[in-house]
Amino acid sequence: MSKPKPVLEIVDLLKTFLPSNLYALDFSVSHYKSLLDKLKVSKDEKLFALRKGTLIDGIVEYFNLTFQVVSVDISFHNCSITKHFTDDTSSEILDRMLFKHSKLLIDISQKKDAYRTLPYLLSIPEETRDLLLKGFIDKNESMDKARKMLRLQIQPIFNLGERDITFFLRGRIWIRYYTPPKKVLEGEDKRYAGESQEELTAMYKMYFPKGIWKDIESILSEVLEEKLNFSIIDNATFSKTFIPVFRGMIEILLIDVINPKNRDKIEGFTGYILRIYFDRILLYTAKNLLLFIEKRDKNAEIFIKTFSDDTLIDSTGKKTKKYAIVDEKQQIWNYVTILSILMQYKQAKARIISQNNILSTVKEQMKQSEENLKLEKHSQVIQEEKIEIVLKKIADSELVNFQNNKASDPIHAKRHEDLISMKRTEENELYLIKNRIANTTIELGRQQKKLKHETEAKNILIEQTEPLKETYERIAKALALVLTKR
């Protein structure tokens, strides 16, 4: 909506003498008096009174140009500005940092074509994203808050509507403007925006011979956390946004892979890939919702309670059948019964994790015992070699004594006794080594038996958990199916 000409004239006048991109709280009394002087109302209080409303609107509009929301209170001699922070809980220090971000984002918004990967998709590069996030990191703010604040800034600067989406994916910031489904000619395949299924199949085989699920899965949790967070989102918003969100996610995956000459087919190609993986994506999403239920998240509880076997009757008597969570065995599930299974399954998985920890400990002990046994056997070989050397020295000594008839020579007798003593010491050490080998062998055998026993115990737990796992999977599939109903 265009502003009245007098208001725009004040805005243009402020542009002539104020520093560019002035932070609102830095607008001083001196700036205000300069404005009054240039408008020739600084010495005429009656004229000021007549133009007061226009002055306020002009100052407000000037700061609106840099997406700063302010309240202005003026008198003939003074001006007071209240800055409404981007985040109500923020301090002025954080808000000043966000204002610096705004200036960078405004500059990008004025050069959209340089960041446009598709007519409706902007990609803000990694270095810019890192620069925007750095301020939050330096101030020990969480990444959740950083993304939330940046989204709040991006929305007005890039004029995003309700259906437009901001993604923080693959190291970049993506801005995806909503586009209505492509109109196709009569006889063309509407599912794939008029593209030939045969051609899309050939493209899929060329670009993704091993499939693309790993790539989808690698970012799906982040997409759910940011755009379809079950601790925040309601059923109506989910129903309205989940398809555009998943389409946008796949487009971002494709944009770095697809040949630029094929980009005109990206809408149809996105639809083709989404159709292939839609059930897996929804199942992953349903299991994500079940995690929130397991954690007793209140919003997720409200979300899932919307699905029931009830019939609503409005004031006119019109009946509306709600969608129930019905599994493949035609069993109907509600919040209470789902939560019961989830808690049982959680406990069963916890027992398996505990058993795995026991097995890991036993395996680590066995590994240590095997290393000890190896070292001791190596020590045994060395010790036996030492004894062989001493025995040879003893034999040589006895031979020399016999040949030289010096058996009664005190020096040779002492040397002989020392060798005998050394032999006894080395044999004692060998005895201890063999004992340690025997004990370690016994311990290793005990550990091997324990490993077998604990492995059997784990297998029993897995077997006992299997029915719960099967029930959990049935619930997840039923929930994935009902999530698509609108």
C-alpha positions in Angstrom: 0.0 0.0 0.0 1.5 3.3 -1.1 2.1 6.0 1.5 0.8 9.6 1.2 3.1 12.0 -0.7 4.0 14.1 2.4 5.1 11.0 4.2 7.3 9.9 1.3 8.8 13.4 1.1 9.9 13.1 4.7 11.4 9.7 4.0 13.4 11.1 1.0 14.5 14.0 3.1 15.8 11.7 5.9 17.7 9.7 3.2 19.7 12.9 2.3 21.3 13.5 5.6 21.1 10.3 7.8 23.8 7.7 7.7 22.7 4.8 5.4 21.1 1.9 7.2 20.9 3.7 10.6 20.0 1.6 13.6 16.7 3.1 14.9 18.0 3.6 18.5 20.8 5.7 17.0 18.4 8.3 15.7 19.3 11.2 17.9 17.7 14.5 19.0 20.3 16.2 16.7 19.0 14.2 13.7 15.4 15.1 14.7 16.2 18.8 14.9 17.9 18.7 11.5 14.7 17.2 10.1 12.6 20.0 11.6 15.1 22.6 10.3 15.0 21.2 6.7 11.2 21.1 6.9 11.2 24.7 8.2 9.0 23.9 11.2 11.7 24.2 13.9 10.6 27.7 14.8 6.9 27.4 14.2 5.1 25.3 16.9 1.7 25.7 15.2 3.0 24.4 11.9 4.7 21.6 13.8 1.4 20.6 15.4 -0.2 20.5 12.0 2.5 18.2 10.6 3.1 16.1 13.7 1.3 13.0 12.4 3.0 13.2 9.1 6.4 13.5 10.8 5.7 10.4 12.9 4.6 8.4 9.9 7.6 9.6 7.9 10.1 8.5 10.6 8.3 5.2 11.0 8.3 4.6 7.2 12.0 5.5 7.0 13.0 2.7 9.4 10.5 0.4 7.7 12.7 0.5 4.7 15.3 -1.4 6.6 12.6 -3.6 8.2 12.9 -2.0 11.6 9.6 -1.8 13.5 9.5 1.3 15.7 7.1 3.4 17.7 7.7 7.1 17.6 6.7 9.8 20.1 7.6 13.4 19.3 7.2 16.9 20.7 8.3 20.2 19.4 11.7 19.8 21.2 12.2 16.1 21.4 11.9 12.7 19.7 11.6 9.3 21.4 11.9 6.1 19.5 11.0 2.6 20.8 12.5 -0.2 18.8 10.5 -3.4 18.6 13.1 -6.2 18.6 13.0 -9.0 16.1 12.7 -11.3 19.0 10.8 -10.0 22.0 13.2 -11.9 24.3 16.3 -10.4 22.7 18.6 -7.8 24.2 19.7 -4.7 22.3 23.1 -6.2 21.7 21.5 -9.2 19.9 19.1 -7.0 18.1 22.0 -4.8 16.8 23.6 -8.0 15.5 20.4 -9.0 13.8 20.2 -5.5 12.2 23.7 -6.1 10.6 22.3 -9.4 9.3 19.3 -7.5 7.9 21.6 -5.2 5.9 23.3 -8.3 4.4 20.0 -10.0 3.6 18.6 -6.8 2.1 21.6 -6.6 -0.2 21.0 -10.2 -1.3 17.3 -9.5 -1.9 18.2 -6.6 -4.2 20.4 -9.0 -6.2 18.1 -12.0 -6.4 19.2 -13.0 -9.8 22.8 -13.7 -8.6 21.4 -16.3 -6.1 18.6 -17.8 -8.3 19.1 -21.4 -9.1 15.5 -21.8 -10.4 13.0 -19.0 -11.2 11.4 -19.8 -7.8 14.4 -21.0 -5.8 17.2 -18.9 -4.2 20.4 -20.3 -2.8 22.3 -18.3 -0.3 25.9 -19.7 -0.3 27.7 -21.4 2.6 30.1 -18.6 3.4 27.1 -16.1 3.8 25.2 -18.6 5.9 28.3 -19.1 8.1 28.7 -15.4 8.5 25.1 -15.0 9.5 25.4 -17.9 12.0 28.7 -16.8 13.5 27.2 -14.0 15.5 24.9 -16.4 17.2 27.7 -18.8 17.9 29.9 -16.0 19.4 27.0 -15.1 21.7 26.4 -18.8 22.8 23.0 -18.8 21.2 21.6 -22.2 20.1 21.3 -23.1 16.4 17.5 -23.5 16.8 17.3 -19.9 17.9 19.7 -18.8 15.2 17.5 -20.4 12.5 14.3 -19.1 14.0 15.7 -15.5 14.1 17.0 -15.7 10.6 13.7 -16.9 9.3 11.9 -14.0 11.0 14.2 -11.7 9.2 14.1 -13.4 5.9 10.3 -13.5 5.7 9.7 -9.7 5.3 12.9 -8.9 3.5 12.2 -11.5 0.8 8.5 -10.9 0.9 7.7 -14.5 1.7 4.1 -15.6 1.8 2.4 -18.4 3.9 3.3 -21.1 1.4 6.9 -20.0 0.8 9.6 -22.0 2.6 13.0 -21.3 4.0 15.3 -24.3 4.3 18.7 -24.6 6.1 20.1 -27.5 4.2 23.4 -28.8 2.9 25.3 -25.8 4.4 23.2 -23.2 2.6 20.0 -21.2 3.1 17.3 -21.9 0.5 14.3 -19.8 -0.2 11.6 -21.6 -2.1 8.7 -19.4 -3.4 5.4 -21.2 -3.8 4.4 -22.1 -7.3 1.0 -23.5 -8.2 1.0 -26.8 -10.0 2.1 -26.5 -13.6 -0.8 -26.4 -16.1 -0.5 -29.2 -18.6 -2.1 -29.8 -22.0 -4.9 -32.3 -22.4 -3.5 -35.8 -22.6 -0.2 -35.0 -20.8 0.7 -36.6 -17.5 -0.4 -34.3 -14.7 1.5 -36.2 -12.1 4.8 -35.2 -13.6 4.0 -31.6 -14.8 3.4 -32.9 -18.3 6.8 -34.6 -18.6 7.1 -38.0 -20.2 7.3 -40.8 -17.6 9.7 -42.7 -19.9 12.1 -39.7 -20.1 11.9 -39.2 -16.3 12.6 -42.9 -15.8 15.7 -42.6 -18.0 16.8 -39.5 -16.1 16.4 -41.3 -12.8 18.5 -44.2 -13.9 21.2 -41.9 -15.3 21.4 -39.6 -12.2 20.6 -42.1 -9.5 21.6 -45.6 -10.5 21.7 -46.6 -6.9 18.6 -44.7 -5.9 18.4 -41.5 -3.9 17.0 -42.7 -0.6 20.2 -42.2 1.4 20.4 -38.6 0.3 16.7 -38.0 1.3 17.2 -39.8 4.6 20.3 -37.7 5.4 18.4 -34.5 5.5 14.8 -35.7 6.3 15.2 -35.4 10.1 16.4 -31.8 9.7 13.6 -30.9 7.4 11.0 -32.4 9.8 12.6 -30.5 12.8 12.6 -27.2 10.9 9.4 -27.3 8.9 7.1 -30.1 10.2 8.0 -30.1 13.9 5.4 -32.1 15.8 6.1 -30.2 19.0 4.8 -27.1 17.3 2.8 -27.9 14.2 -1.0 -28.5 14.1 -2.9 -30.9 11.9 -4.2 -28.2 9.5 -0.8 -26.7 8.9 0.8 -30.1 8.4 -1.9 -31.1 5.9 -1.4 -27.8 4.0 2.4 -27.8 4.0 3.8 -31.4 4.0 3.7 -31.9 0.2 5.3 -28.5 -0.6 7.9 -29.2 2.0 8.8 -32.6 0.7 8.8 -31.3 -2.9 11.1 -28.4 -1.9 13.4 -30.9 -0.1 13.8 -33.0 -3.2 14.3 -30.0 -5.5 17.2 -29.0 -3.3 18.7 -32.4 -3.5 18.3 -32.4 -7.3 19.7 -28.9 -8.0 23.3 -29.8 -7.3 23.1 -33.0 -9.4 20.9 -32.3 -12.4 22.5 -31.0 -15.5 21.4 -27.3 -16.1 20.0 -28.3 -19.5 17.5 -30.5 -17.7 16.4 -27.9 -15.1 13.3 -27.1 -17.1 12.2 -30.7 -16.2 12.9 -30.3 -12.5 9.3 -29.9 -11.5 8.2 -33.1 -13.2 11.4 -34.9 -12.1 10.7 -33.9 -8.5 7.2 -35.2 -8.7 8.6 -38.5 -10.2 11.1 -39.0 -7.3 8.6 -38.0 -4.7 6.1 -40.6 -6.0 8.8 -43.3 -5.8 9.8 -42.4 -2.2 6.5 -40.9 -0.9 5.6 -44.0 1.2 9.1 -44.2 2.8 9.1 -40.5 3.5 5.7 -40.7 5.2 6.7 -43.7 7.2 9.9 -41.9 8.4 7.6 -38.9 9.3 5.2 -41.1 11.2 8.0 -42.7 13.2 9.2 -39.2 13.9 5.8 -38.3 15.3 5.8 -41.5 17.4 9.1 -40.4 19.0 7.4 -37.2 20.2 4.5 -39.3 21.5 6.9 -41.5 23.4 8.4 -38.4 25.0 4.9 -37.3 26.1 5.1 -34.1 24.0 1.8 -32.3 24.6 1.5 -30.8 21.1 2.2 -34.2 19.5 -0.5 -35.7 21.8 -3.0 -33.1 20.6 -1.9 -33.8 17.0 -2.4 -37.5 17.2 -5.7 -37.3 19.1 -7.2 -35.5 16.1 -7.3 -38.9 14.4 -10.1 -41.0 15.7 -13.2 -43.1 14.8 -15.5 -40.3 15.9 -18.2 -38.5 13.8 -18.5 -34.8 14.3 -21.9 -33.1 14.1 -22.0 -29.3 13.6 -24.7 -26.8 14.5 -26.5 -27.5 11.2 -26.6 -31.2 11.8 -24.0 -32.0 9.2 -21.9 -35.1 10.0 -18.2 -35.3 9.3 -16.4 -38.6 9.8 -12.9 -38.1 11.3 -10.0 -40.3 10.1 -9.1 -43.1 12.4 -5.7 -44.8 12.7 -6.4 -48.3 11.3 -3.7 -50.8 10.7 -3.5 -53.6 8.1 -5.3 -56.0 10.5 -8.1 -53.5 10.8 -7.3 -52.7 14.4 -8.1 -49.1 15.4 -5.5 -47.3 17.4 -5.8 -44.2 19.6 -3.4 -42.1 21.7 -3.7 -44.3 24.8 -3.2 -47.7 23.1 -0.4 -46.3 20.9 1.4 -44.9 23.9 1.1 -48.2 25.7 2.8 -50.1 22.9 5.5 -47.4 22.6 6.4 -47.6 26.3 6.5 -51.4 26.1 8.6 -51.3 23.0 10.9 -48.6 24.5 11.5 -50.8 27.6 12.1 -53.9 25.4 14.7 -51.9 23.3 16.3 -50.6 26.5 16.7 -54.2 27.7 18.4 -55.1 24.4 20.7 -52.1 24.7 21.6 -53.1 28.2 22.3 -56.6 27.0 24.4 -55.2 24.1 26.4 -53.3 26.7 27.0 -56.5 28.7 28.1 -58.3 25.5 30.4 -55.4 24.6 32.0 -55.7 28.1 32.5 -59.4 27.7 34.0 -59.0 24.3 36.4 -56.4 25.6 37.4 -58.6 28.4 38.0 -61.5 26.0 40.0 -59.2 23.8 42.1 -58.2 26.8 42.5 -61.9 27.9 43.6 -62.9 24.3 46.2 -60.1 24.3 47.5 -61.1 27.7 47.7 -64.7 26.6 49.6 -63.8 23.5 52.0 -61.7 25.6 52.5 -64.4 28.2 53.2 -67.0 25.5 55.7 -64.7 24.0 57.3 -64.2 27.4 57.4 -68.0 27.8 59.4 -68.4 24.6 61.9 -65.7 25.7 62.1 -67.2 29.2 62.8 -70.7 27.8 65.5 -69.2 25.6 67.1 -67.5 28.7 67.1 -70.9 30.5 68.7 -72.6 27.5 71.5 -69.9 27.6 72.1 -70.4 31.3 72.1 -74.2 30.9 74.7 -73.9 28.1 76.8 -71.7 30.4 76.6 -74.2 33.2 77.6 -77.1 30.9 80.5 -75.0 29.5 81.6 -74.2 33.1 81.5 -77.8 34.1 83.4 -78.9 31.0 86.2 -76.3 31.6 86.5 -77.3 35.2 86.8 -80.9 34.3 89.4 -80.3 31.5 91.5 -78.1 33.7 91.0 -80.1 36.8 90.0 -77.0 38.7 86.8 -78.1 40.4 88.2 -77.0 43.7 89.1 -73.5 42.4 87.1 -71.0 44.5 86.6 -68.6 41.7 85.2 -71.2 39.3 83.2 -72.8 42.1 81.6 -69.4 42.9 80.8 -68.8 39.2 79.3 -72.2 38.9 77.1 -71.6 42.0 75.9 -68.3 40.5 74.9 -70.0 37.3 73.0 -72.6 39.2 71.2 -69.9 41.2 70.4 -68.0 38.0 69.0 -71.2 36.5 66.8 -71.6 39.5 65.5 -68.0 39.3 64.8 -68.2 35.6 63.0 -71.5 36.1 60.9 -70.0 38.9 60.0 -67.1 36.5 59.0 -69.7 33.8 56.9 -71.5 36.4 55.0 -68.2 37.1 54.5 -67.5 33.4 53.1 -70.9 32.8 50.7 -70.4 35.8 49.6 -67.1 34.4 49.0 -68.8 31.0 47.0 -71.5 32.6 44.9 -69.0 34.6 44.4 -66.7 31.6 43.4 -69.8 29.5 40.8 -70.8 32.1 39.6 -67.1 32.3 39.3 -66.9 28.6 37.3 -70.1 28.5 35.0 -68.7 31.2 34.5 -65.6 29.2 33.8 -67.5 26.1 31.0 -69.4 27.9 29.7 -66.1 29.3 29.7 -64.6 25.8 27.7 -67.6 24.5 25.3 -67.3 27.4 24.8 -63.6 27.0 24.4 -63.9 23.2 21.6 -66.5 23.8 20.0 -64.1 26.3 20.1 -61.3 23.8 18.6 -63.6 21.1 15.8 -64.5 23.6 15.2 -60.7 24.2 15.1 -60.0 20.5 12.6 -62.9 20.0 10.4 -61.6 22.8 10.6 -58.0 21.4 9.7 -59.1 17.8 5.9 -59.0 18.4 6.2 -55.5 19.8 8.3 -54.4 16.9 5.8 -55.8 14.4 3.0 -54.0 16.2 5.0 -50.8 16.3 5.6 -51.1 12.5 1.9 -51.7 11.9 1.1 -48.5 13.9 3.7 -46.5 12.0 2.4 -47.6 8.6 -1.2 -46.9 9.7 -0.2 -43.5 11.0 1.8 -42.7 7.8 -1.4 -43.5 5.8 -3.7 -41.3 7.9 -1.2 -38.4 7.8 -1.9 -38.0 4.0 -5.7 -37.7 4.5 -7.1 -34.2 4.3 
